[in-house]
Amino acid sequence: MLNSSKQCAQLSGSRSMKADFYTSDESLMVLLDMPGVPQDGVNVTYQDGRLVIEGTGLRGDQGTYRRAFRVSEKYEVNRTIATVDHGVVRLEIPKHADAKAVRIPVNTA
């Protein structure tokens, strides 16, 4: 699922940001640190299986952030919910219904 964010940062001259990943039966959650970047400075795009997150601070001297990931087809990227709170970008990417775990009841014989 992850792709080389180091290469993305080197190519664009931007900084890579710390990212944490959490999965559940329902979704994938990604938390990215982008200190000094307001909501309107964040850009999230998805194309050809790659999710790209970019951010620019209020002042140009704060630099830019860029991170890219490959996302499995079991996720509905077009239903991603993206929020920004105090320099942390949160992406919640739901799983397709058929990719969710199904509990199978166990009966006595």
N, C-alpha and C positions, 0 to 999 in steps of 0.2 A: 504494500500500500504506500509506503514512503518512497520518495524519489530524492535524488541528490539536491538538497537545498543549497549546499555549499557551492555547487556549480552555478546555480541560478544567481547567487549573490556575487560570485566572481565575475560573471558575464555582464551583469547590469551595474556593478559598482555599488550596489546597495548592501545593507547589513542583513544577515540572517537572524531570525528571532527564535527564542526558546519556544518550544511547542510541547504540550502534554496531550496525550490521547487516552480517552476512556471509552470503552465499549460496553454495551448492554444488549439485552435481547431486542431492544427497540431501536437503538440508534448508535451512532458514533459521535462522540463529542471531542472537539479539538479546542484547546485553549492556547492562545498565542500572546506573548508579551510584546507590546508595542508602546513603550512609554512615550508620552508627549504627542501621541497621534489621536486626533479627535475623530468622531464618527464620520464626518464628511471627508476625512483624509484616508479612509480605508476603502480599498477596492478588492472585491472577491469575484473571480471569474472561473468558469469551468469549460474546458474544451478538450476533446480527444482524450478523455479519461484523466486529465490533470486539473487539479484544483490549485489555483494560484491566488495567494493573498499578498497584497501590497499595501503599504502605508506610508504616508508622508506627514511629518509634524507640522505644527502651525508656523514654525520658522524654518526656512530652508536649511539653516545650519544644523538642524537636528538630524538631517539625513533621511534616507528612505529605508524601508524594510521590504524584504521580499522572501517568500517561502512557497515552495511548490510541492505537491504530493500527488501520487497516483491514488485513485479511489476505486475500490472494487465495484463491479457492476451490481452487487447485491444492495447498494445504497441508492436512494432516490435523491440525487444531488440537486435536482430542480426544486425540491421541497426543503432545502437547507434554510435554517433560521440563523441569521448572523446578527450578533449584538456586540456593542463596544461599551465597556464600563471601566473607567479609570485606567486606561491604557492596556486593557486586556480584551482581546477579540475572542468571542466565543462562537463557535460554529457547531450547530447540532444538525447532523445529517441522518434522517430516518432510514431504516432498512425497508426494502420492499417487503410486502406482506408474506410472500412465499419464501423469503430468506430468514424469517423470524423462527426461533426455536418453537417447536410444538411439543407440549407435554402429552405423553402417551400414558393413559391409565394402566395400572397393573392390577389384574384381578386374581383372585384365588381360583385354583383349578377345581 
